[in-house]
Amino acid sequence: MTREELAQSLNCSQSTIYEWEKDNALPQLPTFLKLLNVFHISCEEFMKGVEIE
């Protein structure tokens, strides 16, 4: 999936996605939930891959 396709799916700009990729920003909760849906990932699956600092 291209950045353009993802931006269209999430109704946001490509530059917003670029900022997420560079760890300069995080998506808001509603957008994050859309991301999980786009990639067919449950919250539980996502959290398994997150390191707690």
Secondary structure, DSSP 8 states (H G I E B T S, - for coil): --HHHHHHHHTS-HHHHHHHHTTS----HHHHHHHHHHTT--HHHHHHT----
